[in-house]
Amino acid sequence: MTTWSNNVFISNAFAQTVAGGTEGSLMSFLPIILMFVVLYFLMIRPQMKRQKEQKSMMEALAKGDEIVTAGGILGRVTKVADAYVTVEVADGTEVVIQKAAVTTLLPKGTIKSL
């Protein structure tokens, strides 16, 4: 009689398999992986390209180049140092700015008034 009463209260434990296995867990991460791939191509890659172009432009600055600064000042480069550039903004008026403040390199002859 004791064996029968033990069987009533204790049921046999059977191993259950996970539905889907590793395929299910991979498919659940697929939208997150896809989102990171789209984020890379839409935001990170173009920003890295823009930074590379900006760095090469700053390294290529030379005397006589016409530039636009981040503040919107137009001028002609008169002197180039390691981190600074001297820019002539009017006849006899020169300002010293950081190279990082140069945003655009204009074609020669764009600024006529200097």
N, C-alpha and C positions, 0 to 999 in steps of 0.2 A: 504494500500500500504506500509506502514512503516514496517509491520511485514514481508512482503515478502523481502524487501531490507535487513533487519537484518539477515534473514536466508541465504542470498547469501554470506555475508561476514563472518559470524560466523558459523562454522560447529560444529556439535555435537561432544563432546569428549567422546570416549569410552575407558574404561580401558583395557589395554593390559596385557595379562599374559606373564610371563617370560617363555621362552622355556626351559624345563628341570627342573626348580625350584631348590630345594636344591640338587638334584642328580647331576645336571650339575656342581654346584660349588664344590661339593665333588670330583667329577671325575677330575676336573681341578687341585686339590691339590694332587691327588694320586701320580703322578710322583715325586713330591717334597718329599712327605712322604716316598716313596719307596727309594729315593736317600739317605735320612737320615738314614734309617734302614740299607742299604748296607754299608754306611760310618761307622756306629757304629760297625758292625760285622767285617769289614775288617781293620779298623784302630784303633778305640778307645778301643775296648775290648782287642785286643792283647797287646796294649801298657800298659793298666792297669795291665794285667797279668804279663808282663815283669817287671813293677815297683814293684809289690808285691813280685816277686821272688828275685829281687835285694835287696829289703829291708830285707827280711828274711835271705838272704845270709850274708848281712852286720851285722845283729844282731847275727848270729851264728859264726862269726869269733872267732877263739881261737888261743892260742899260739901253734906254730908248724904247722899251716896250710900253704900250699903252694899256692901262689896267682899270678895273673897277674894284673898289674895296667893298667889304661887307656893309659899311655905312653908306654906300652909294656915292662915294667920292671918286671922280674920274681924274686921272693924272698920268704923267709920263715918268717912268722909272729913271732916276739919275744915278743911283748908287745901290748896289746889292751887297749885303753882308750875309753872315751865316743865318741869323734869325730875323733880321730887320731889312727893310727896303726904304730908301729915301725916294719920295715921290714929289714931283713938281706939279702943283695943282693950279698955279697961275704964274705969270711971269715974275720971277724972283721970289716966289713963295714955295717953300719946300716943307714937307711933313715927313716924319719918320714913323713907319707903321710896321707891324709884325707881318711876316710872310703869310701867316695863317689867315690874315684879314683880307688877302687878295682872293677875290672870288672869280673874276673873269679876266681873261687876256683878250684885249680887243685887237682887231686887225690894224695894221699900220695905217696912219693917216685918218683915223676915226676922229680924233680930237684935233680940231683946227685952230682953236683960240690960243693955244699955248705957244 
